[in-house]
């Protein structure tokens, strides 16, 4: 027996030691941040994992172009042609040196915007998409509010300094989170080089991505640098590991690349993603009235997950299903899934019908028969009521007539 105890003791000791090491790793402090403001955010849920002055309003330089690109991608076709206007005159800083009258495709302007950080490309995109640069900037501010930004105000589409032009680390992460949902944006910000076609001038121009972090780690896949004297060095960075994406923002940093990379590495080492439901997973059954089946599977519109790690409350998935009436089309909204962290809902996703549900063969006839029976019953009751009222009126009239003749309708009165 003593020998058997020894056999089981070492695995238990190793398991205990591993658990202690794992607990220590999870409790590791985040890297020291010298930047004036910074955030590490889970891209899927928008939950901040590490934060420093995340809502402080600051000049953010060319990281502004994340919103410019987002609006352009949402509002235009990458293949459409854009004519450069007079708005490029007088634009300073990093430029592609576009000429009024020159024609380019939107995808090439976006490459120049996001890799070369071309300020003239920003105003050309703004004028084309918004009708004017001013109208486009108004839309930038409106879109920022739609995404939940409370510490952002744009004055221009490129980020050149203006005292009324500002954002925050948290808001920039929100914009990036939304922009990274678009394949074109993801592809551009992850590219180290791109060829920009300029058919009216020299035919083509190679542009190099200003984001040097792309050369530092394979898991880095974006996003945008920024610098003006008033903002200091800024960087919005994205990293993806095992399909889990984190966003790091550092503003006014003495070393943007080291600090952003340190945040991403800390996040992947100390947190993990807990997936509650993947896109297409059934999370409940919605009741169907009058259908060939009594219910239909409700599937998630997209993957829902939350980070697990230090200082993150336990999350849960809440499902609210509707009662729907047949016919139900496949993909119809039949409910909502909510990711709840502590007491706060951090993400919502529609629940869709996994299959079409046709109306039951008997549902139509039965309903019509029931309606017909109800009409007949109500009509019969109304006829009886009307007949009773009419009979009562006739009795009163006979009674009145008999009294006027001094006789009773039932015979002579007794003296």
C-alpha positions in Angstrom: 0.0 0.0 0.0 2.9 2.3 0.8 4.2 1.9 -2.7 0.8 2.7 -4.2 0.6 5.9 -2.2 4.0 6.9 -3.7 2.7 6.3 -7.2 -0.2 8.8 -6.7 1.7 11.4 -4.7 4.0 12.7 -7.3 1.3 13.4 -9.9 -0.7 15.2 -7.3 2.3 17.3 -6.2 3.1 18.2 -9.8 -0.5 19.2 -10.4 -0.5 21.4 -7.3 2.8 23.0 -8.4 1.4 23.6 -11.9 -1.7 25.2 -10.5 0.3 27.5 -8.3 2.5 28.5 -11.2 -0.5 29.1 -13.4 -2.1 31.2 -10.7 1.0 33.2 -10.3 1.2 33.7 -14.1 -2.4 34.9 -14.2 -1.7 37.4 -11.4 1.4 38.9 -13.1 1.2 42.7 -13.1 0.7 44.4 -16.5 3.8 46.0 -18.0 4.7 49.5 -16.9 3.2 52.1 -19.2 5.0 55.4 -19.8 2.5 56.6 -22.4 0.2 59.4 -21.2 -2.8 57.2 -22.1 -3.2 53.6 -23.0 -5.7 50.7 -23.3 -5.6 47.0 -24.1 -9.0 45.9 -25.3 -10.6 42.6 -26.2 -11.7 43.2 -29.8 -14.7 40.9 -29.7 -16.4 42.3 -26.6 -14.9 45.7 -26.2 -13.8 44.9 -22.6 -10.7 46.8 -21.5 -8.1 44.6 -19.9 -5.4 47.1 -19.1 -6.1 50.9 -18.9 -4.5 54.2 -18.2 -6.3 57.5 -18.6 -8.4 55.8 -21.2 -11.0 58.6 -21.4 -8.6 61.5 -21.4 -9.2 63.7 -24.4 -6.0 64.2 -26.3 -4.7 65.1 -29.8 -4.4 61.8 -31.7 -2.7 62.9 -34.9 -3.0 60.4 -37.9 -4.8 57.7 -35.8 -7.7 59.9 -36.9 -7.5 58.2 -40.3 -8.9 55.0 -38.8 -12.3 56.7 -38.7 -11.7 58.3 -42.1 -11.1 54.8 -43.6 -14.1 53.3 -41.8 -16.5 55.8 -43.2 -15.0 55.5 -46.7 -15.3 51.7 -46.7 -18.9 51.8 -45.3 -20.0 54.4 -47.9 -18.2 53.6 -51.1 -17.0 50.9 -53.5 -13.3 50.1 -53.4 -13.3 50.0 -57.3 -15.0 53.3 -57.8 -13.0 56.2 -59.4 -12.4 59.4 -57.5 -11.4 62.7 -59.1 -8.9 64.8 -57.1 -10.2 68.3 -56.4 -8.8 71.6 -55.3 -9.1 70.4 -51.7 -5.6 69.0 -51.9 -4.1 72.5 -52.3 -2.3 73.6 -49.2 -2.4 70.2 -47.4 0.8 69.7 -45.5 2.6 66.8 -43.7 2.8 63.3 -45.1 1.4 63.3 -48.6 1.2 61.4 -51.9 1.3 64.8 -53.7 -1.9 64.3 -55.6 -2.8 66.7 -58.3 -6.2 68.3 -59.0 -7.9 66.5 -61.9 -6.0 63.2 -61.2 -8.2 60.1 -61.1 -7.6 57.2 -58.7 -9.6 54.3 -57.4 -10.9 54.4 -53.8 -8.9 51.3 -52.9 -5.6 53.0 -53.9 -6.5 56.1 -51.9 -7.2 54.0 -48.9 -3.9 52.2 -49.2 -2.2 55.6 -49.4 -4.2 56.8 -46.4 -3.5 53.8 -44.1 0.0 52.9 -45.1 1.7 56.1 -46.2 -0.6 58.1 -43.9 -1.2 60.6 -46.8 -3.0 63.7 -45.6 -4.0 64.7 -49.2 -5.6 61.3 -49.7 -7.6 61.9 -46.6 -9.1 65.2 -47.9 -9.8 63.7 -51.3 -11.6 60.8 -49.7 -13.6 63.1 -47.5 -14.7 65.4 -50.4 -15.7 62.5 -52.5 -17.6 60.5 -49.9 -19.1 63.5 -48.0 -19.7 65.9 -50.9 -17.4 68.3 -49.0 -14.7 67.9 -46.4 -16.8 69.7 -43.8 -19.8 67.4 -44.4 -17.6 64.4 -44.1 -16.2 65.5 -40.8 -19.7 66.0 -39.5 -20.4 62.4 -40.4 -17.2 61.3 -38.7 -18.5 62.8 -35.5 -21.9 61.3 -35.9 -20.4 57.9 -36.5 -18.2 58.2 -33.5 -21.3 58.8 -31.3 -23.0 55.8 -32.9 -20.1 53.6 -31.8 -20.3 54.9 -28.2 -17.5 57.4 -28.2 -17.9 60.1 -25.7 -14.5 61.8 -25.7 -14.0 62.4 -29.4 -14.5 65.5 -31.6 -13.1 65.6 -35.1 -12.3 68.8 -37.1 -10.5 67.3 -40.1 -10.1 63.8 -41.7 -6.3 63.6 -41.3 -5.4 64.5 -37.7 -3.2 67.6 -38.3 -3.3 69.5 -35.0 -6.3 71.6 -34.1 -7.1 72.4 -30.5 -10.7 71.3 -31.1 -9.7 68.0 -32.6 -9.3 65.2 -30.1 -10.1 61.6 -29.1 -9.1 59.1 -26.4 -7.4 55.8 -26.1 -10.7 54.1 -25.4 -12.5 55.7 -28.3 -9.7 54.9 -30.8 -10.0 51.2 -29.7 -13.8 51.4 -30.4 -13.2 52.7 -33.9 -10.5 50.1 -34.6 -12.8 47.4 -33.3 -15.5 48.4 -35.8 -13.1 49.0 -38.7 -11.4 45.6 -38.3 -14.8 44.0 -39.1 -14.2 44.9 -42.7 -11.9 42.6 -44.8 -10.5 45.5 -46.9 -9.4 47.5 -43.8 -7.9 44.3 -42.2 -6.0 43.6 -45.4 -4.6 47.1 -45.8 -3.5 47.7 -42.2 -1.7 44.3 -42.1 0.2 44.9 -45.3 3.9 46.0 -45.0 3.9 47.3 -48.6 1.3 48.2 -51.2 1.4 49.3 -54.8 -0.7 52.4 -55.4 -2.0 52.8 -59.0 -1.9 56.4 -60.4 -2.7 56.0 -64.1 -2.8 59.7 -64.8 0.8 60.3 -63.6 3.5 57.7 -63.3 1.4 54.6 -63.4 2.2 53.2 -60.0 3.8 54.0 -56.7 5.0 51.7 -53.9 4.1 52.8 -50.4 5.5 51.4 -47.2 3.5 51.0 -44.0 4.6 53.4 -41.3 3.7 50.8 -38.7 7.1 49.2 -37.9 5.4 46.9 -35.4 4.4 44.7 -38.3 8.0 43.7 -38.6 8.4 42.9 -34.8 6.0 40.1 -34.3 4.1 37.7 -36.6 0.8 38.0 -34.6 0.7 41.8 -35.2 -1.9 42.6 -37.9 -2.3 46.4 -37.8 -3.2 49.2 -37.3 -2.1 52.9 -37.5 0.6 55.2 -36.3 0.3 58.9 -35.6 2.5 61.9 -34.7 2.3 65.6 -34.4 4.3 67.6 -31.9 1.3 68.3 -29.7 0.2 64.6 -29.6 3.5 62.9 -29.2 4.0 59.5 -30.7 0.8 57.5 -31.0 0.0 53.9 -32.1 -3.0 51.8 -32.4 -2.0 48.2 -32.7 -3.8 44.9 -33.3 -2.7 41.3 -32.6 -4.4 38.0 -33.3 -3.5 34.7 -31.6 -5.6 31.5 -32.2 -8.3 33.7 -33.8 -8.5 35.9 -30.7 -7.8 39.6 -31.3 -6.6 42.2 -28.9 -6.3 46.0 -29.6 -3.6 48.1 -27.9 -3.6 51.9 -28.0 -0.7 54.0 -26.6 -0.9 57.8 -26.9 2.1 60.2 -26.3 4.5 57.3 -25.6 8.3 57.5 -25.4 8.4 54.1 -27.3 5.1 53.3 -29.0 6.3 50.0 -30.4 7.7 48.5 -27.2 4.8 49.6 -25.1 2.1 48.4 -27.6 3.9 45.1 -28.1 4.3 44.7 -24.4 0.6 45.2 -23.9 -0.3 42.6 -26.6 2.1 40.0 -25.3 0.8 40.6 -21.7 -2.8 40.1 -22.9 -2.1 36.9 -24.7 0.0 35.5 -21.8 -2.4 36.3 -19.0 -5.9 36.2 -20.5 -7.8 33.8 -22.7 -11.1 34.0 -24.6 -14.1 32.1 -23.4 -16.4 31.5 -26.3 -20.1 31.2 -25.1 -21.5 30.6 -28.6 -20.0 30.5 -32.1 -21.6 31.9 -35.2 -24.3 29.4 -36.2 -24.5 27.7 -32.8 -28.1 27.0 -31.5 -28.7 28.5 -28.1 -32.4 27.9 -27.7 -35.7 27.1 -29.3 -38.2 29.9 -30.3 -41.9 28.9 -30.1 -43.7 29.0 -33.4 -47.5 29.5 -33.5 -49.4 27.9 -36.4 -46.3 26.3 -37.9 -45.6 22.8 -39.1 -43.2 22.5 -36.2 -43.9 24.0 -32.8 -40.4 25.6 -32.5 -37.3 26.5 -34.4 -33.7 26.6 -33.4 -32.4 30.0 -32.6 -28.7 30.4 -33.8 -26.2 33.2 -33.0 -25.6 35.7 -35.7 -21.9 35.9 -34.7 -19.4 34.4 -32.3 -19.9 35.7 -28.7 -17.0 35.5 -26.3 -15.5 37.2 -23.3 -12.0 37.5 -21.9 -11.1 35.5 -18.8 -8.2 36.6 -16.6 -7.1 39.0 -13.8 -9.6 41.6 -12.7 -12.3 40.5 -15.2 -15.6 39.6 -13.6 -17.2 36.3 -14.6 -19.3 36.7 -17.7 -22.5 34.9 -18.7 -24.7 34.6 -21.8 -28.4 35.6 -21.5 -30.9 34.6 -24.1 -34.2 36.3 -24.8 -36.5 34.5 -27.3 -39.6 35.7 -29.1 -42.8 33.8 -29.8 -43.3 34.0 -33.6 -46.1 33.1 -35.9 -45.7 31.0 -39.0 -44.6 31.4 -41.7 -41.1 32.0 -40.5 -38.3 32.7 -43.0 -34.8 31.2 -42.4 -32.6 33.9 -40.9 -35.5 35.8 -39.4 -34.8 37.4 -36.1 -36.3 35.3 -33.3 -34.5 36.7 -30.3 -31.4 38.3 -28.8 -28.3 37.0 -27.1 -26.6 39.2 -24.5 -23.1 38.9 -23.0 -23.2 40.2 -19.5 -20.1 41.0 -17.5 -20.9 41.5 -13.9 -24.0 43.6 -14.1 -23.3 45.3 -17.5 -24.3 44.1 -20.9 -21.2 44.4 -23.1 -22.4 42.8 -26.3 -25.6 42.0 -28.1 -26.3 39.8 -31.0 -29.5 38.9 -32.9 -30.7 35.3 -32.8 -31.8 33.9 -36.1 -34.2 31.1 -37.2 -32.0 28.2 -38.3 -34.6 27.0 -40.8 -37.8 28.2 -42.4 -41.1 27.1 -40.8 -44.1 26.9 -43.0 -47.6 27.4 -41.9 -49.4 24.3 -40.7 -51.8 22.7 -43.3 -54.5 22.8 -40.6 -53.6 26.2 -39.2 -55.4 28.2 -42.0 -58.7 26.1 -42.2 -59.0 25.7 -38.5 -58.5 29.4 -37.9 -61.1 30.3 -40.5 -63.6 27.7 -39.1 -63.1 29.1 -35.6 -63.6 32.6 -36.9 -66.8 31.5 -38.8 -68.1 29.7 -35.7 -67.4 32.7 -33.6 -69.2 35.0 -36.1 -72.2 32.6 -36.1 -72.4 32.4 -32.3 -72.1 36.2 -32.0 -74.7 36.8 -34.7 -77.2 34.3 -33.0 -76.7 36.0 -29.7 -77.3 39.4 -31.2 -80.5 38.1 -32.9 -81.8 36.7 -29.6 -81.0 39.9 -27.9 -82.7 41.9 -30.6 -85.8 39.6 -30.5 -86.0 39.9 -26.8 -85.8 43.7 -26.9 -88.5 43.7 -29.7 -90.8 41.4 -27.7 -90.4 43.6 -24.7 -91.3 46.7 -26.7 -94.5 44.9 -28.0 -95.6 44.0 -24.5 -95.2 47.6 -23.3 -97.2 48.9 -26.2 -100.1 46.4 -25.5 -100.0 47.3 -21.9 -100.2 51.0 -22.5 -103.0 50.5 -25.0 -105.0 48.3 -22.6 -104.6 50.9 -19.8 -105.9 53.6 -22.0 -109.1 51.6 -22.7 -109.5 50.7 -19.1 -108.9 47.1 -19.6 -106.1 44.8 -18.7 -104.3 42.9 -21.4 -104.9 39.8 -19.3 -108.7 40.4 -18.9 -111.2 42.8 -17.1 -110.0 44.6 -14.0 -111.7 43.6 -10.7 -113.8 46.4 -9.2 
